[in-house]
Amino acid sequence: MLDVIYYAFIAIVSIQVIYYTLIFSRFSFLKTQNTAPKTFPVSVIICAKNEAENLKQFLPSVINQNYPDFEIVLINDASKDDTLDVIEHFANTNNNIKIVNVKNVEAFWGNKKYALTLGIKASKHDYLLFTDADCKPVSNNWIQEMTAHFNENTQIVLGYGAYKRIKKSFLNKLIRFETLITAIQYFSFEKIGIPYMGVGRNLAYTKAAFFKANGFINHIKVRSGDDDLFVNQVATKKNTAICFTKESFTKSVPKTSFKAWFKQKRRHISTAKHYKIIHKILLALIYTCTLLFWVLSTVLFAITYNWQIVLALFLIRLIIMYFVYGASAKKLLENDIIFLLPVLEVFLITMQLTIFINNLISKPNHWK
């Protein structure tokens, strides 16, 4: 049995080294590509549900974008607060804002995809850029940076949606670490020709791609996944690009309690079972190997079985991980969390396992 555990540990470390060196390094050591800015008209689409205060705070950063021709489609998704009043106030002072006021209908009650579909249909431009009401572009060149990657072949652009840094908060570091790891994965898989997801906080695609796929119809009954499930369905190695210039980032307000974050991640993780089979296999292998790495190494260290070799493999894996993740963290301005990498990784895989078990027991809530 000890031999089985030992050789399983060697196999796990080998698989992880392959992932780090052949896949994740594709993004980690990728140089920023300078692309010529475009001037075609763009529709920025923001779906808001009970987001009055966030719109007051963050919408001006979208309105003040340095781009020659864009409209902002603001979707009020049956809000119960003052969201519609706030939207109307901004519309009265900015002539490039279009309001889509969505009321609940029985067939699509509480379904963000229904609201987004109405917003997309109401938009007047062919290039669509999405963010959330609690997001702020980090620069006035956000639209310019994201749309610069569109061309005759590229119909989808995957961006990075960061979270605001909160000092002396372990939860905040955990949230940003999970966001960093997710970005490394979807950016890296895109670079090897297997794009599988994007985040709605910072995502662009063409209206033609949306209507060619019949919108969200293939997963309309799955209440989450207006971003990742759509990308999973439509993205190919030929029609997808990534954008990771520092001026292209958006920054969101993170959860400040474990309970709220746990609830949010339950919704996000629940969509993964609807991914294409190859994506599910690759992602499951990443998680399983990470979990087994920590479990098996702990067992082998505890019984001091071939501990010198186990320690060497343990350190090799950590060094490569630090090297690859560190380069990506520098690109995405998340350097401060790398120092806690092993601790954050253990906490994250534990939380993900707990979320997976909870989702098996009961379905998570969706879209506020």
Disulfide bonds with the S-S distance in Angstrom:
none
